[in-house]
Protein backbone atom coordinates (compact mmCIF):
# COMPACT_ATOMS: atom_id res chain seq x y z
CA UNK A 1 0.00 0.00 0.00
CA UNK A 2 1.21 3.52 -0.84
CA UNK A 3 0.38 6.40 1.50
CA UNK A 4 0.48 10.04 0.44
CA UNK A 5 0.17 13.04 2.71
CA UNK A 6 -0.32 16.35 0.91
CA UNK A 7 -0.08 19.52 2.99
CA UNK A 8 -1.90 22.51 1.48
CA UNK A 9 -1.42 26.09 2.68
CA UNK A 10 -4.26 28.12 1.19
CA UNK A 11 -4.57 31.90 0.98
CA UNK A 12 -7.48 33.19 3.05
CA UNK A 13 -9.14 34.86 0.05
CA UNK A 14 -8.82 31.65 -2.03
CA UNK A 15 -10.28 29.26 0.56
CA UNK A 16 -13.72 28.95 -1.04
CA UNK A 17 -12.25 28.51 -4.54
CA UNK A 18 -9.90 25.81 -3.26
CA UNK A 19 -12.74 23.97 -1.53
CA UNK A 20 -14.98 24.30 -4.61
CA UNK A 21 -12.31 22.47 -6.63
CA UNK A 22 -11.22 19.89 -4.09
CA UNK A 23 -14.61 18.63 -2.84
CA UNK A 24 -15.66 17.20 -6.24
CA UNK A 25 -12.14 15.76 -6.63
CA UNK A 26 -12.53 13.90 -3.33
CA UNK A 27 -15.87 12.40 -4.39
CA UNK A 28 -14.50 11.39 -7.79
CA UNK A 29 -11.28 9.91 -6.39
CA UNK A 30 -13.06 7.74 -3.85
CA UNK A 31 -14.66 5.90 -6.78
CA UNK A 32 -11.32 5.16 -8.46
CA UNK A 33 -10.02 1.62 -8.56
CA UNK A 34 -7.21 1.19 -6.07
CA UNK A 35 -8.23 4.11 -3.84
CA UNK A 36 -8.44 2.82 -0.28
CA UNK A 37 -8.74 6.18 1.52
CA UNK A 38 -8.90 9.83 0.39
CA UNK A 39 -9.69 12.27 3.20
CA UNK A 40 -9.11 15.99 3.65
CA UNK A 41 -8.60 17.54 7.09
CA UNK A 42 -8.14 21.13 8.24
CA UNK A 43 -5.94 22.15 11.15
CA UNK A 44 -7.87 23.37 14.19
CA UNK A 45 -4.99 25.71 15.02
CA UNK A 46 -4.00 27.05 11.60
CA UNK A 47 -6.89 28.20 9.44
CA UNK A 48 -6.55 27.27 5.77
CA UNK A 49 -3.91 24.63 6.41
CA UNK A 50 -5.26 21.36 5.00
CA UNK A 51 -3.91 17.82 4.93
CA UNK A 52 -5.00 15.23 2.39
CA UNK A 53 -4.37 11.63 3.45
CA UNK A 54 -4.42 9.11 0.61
CA UNK A 55 -4.06 5.33 0.74
CA UNK A 56 -3.56 3.54 -2.57
CA UNK A 57 -3.39 -0.14 -3.43
CA UNK A 58 -0.31 0.34 -5.61
CA UNK A 59 1.67 2.77 -7.78
CA UNK A 60 -0.41 1.94 -10.85
CA UNK A 61 -3.50 3.26 -9.04
CA UNK A 62 -1.68 6.51 -8.24
CA UNK A 63 -0.50 6.87 -11.83
CA UNK A 64 -4.06 6.50 -13.08
CA UNK A 65 -5.33 8.95 -10.44
CA UNK A 66 -2.77 11.51 -11.59
CA UNK A 67 -4.65 11.62 -14.93
CA UNK A 68 -7.95 12.58 -13.25
CA UNK A 69 -9.09 15.84 -14.93
CA UNK A 70 -10.27 17.25 -11.59
CA UNK A 71 -6.81 16.69 -10.08
CA UNK A 72 -5.12 18.25 -13.11
CA UNK A 73 -7.46 21.24 -12.79
CA UNK A 74 -6.67 21.66 -9.07
CA UNK A 75 -2.91 21.44 -9.59
CA UNK A 76 -3.20 23.99 -12.41
CA UNK A 77 -4.68 26.47 -9.94
CA UNK A 78 -2.53 25.75 -6.86
CA UNK A 79 -0.08 28.56 -7.58
CA UNK A 80 -3.07 30.92 -7.43
CA UNK A 81 -4.51 29.30 -4.27
CA UNK A 82 -1.34 28.59 -2.29
CA UNK A 83 0.19 30.69 0.45
CA UNK A 84 3.24 28.46 0.11
CA UNK A 85 4.21 25.35 -1.84
CA UNK A 86 2.28 22.11 -1.29
CA UNK A 87 4.31 19.52 0.60
CA UNK A 88 4.08 15.85 -0.35
CA UNK A 89 5.14 12.94 1.84
CA UNK A 90 5.00 9.50 0.24
CA UNK A 91 5.52 6.25 2.12
CA UNK A 92 4.97 2.60 1.46
CA UNK A 93 3.41 0.19 3.92
CA UNK A 94 3.79 -3.52 3.30
CA UNK A 95 0.63 -5.41 4.15
ABEGO torsion letter per residue (X at the ends): XBBBBBBBBBBAAAAAAAAAAAAAAAAAAAABBGBABBBBBBBAABBGBBBBBBBBABAAAAAAAAABAAAAAAAAAAAAABABBBBBBBBBBBX
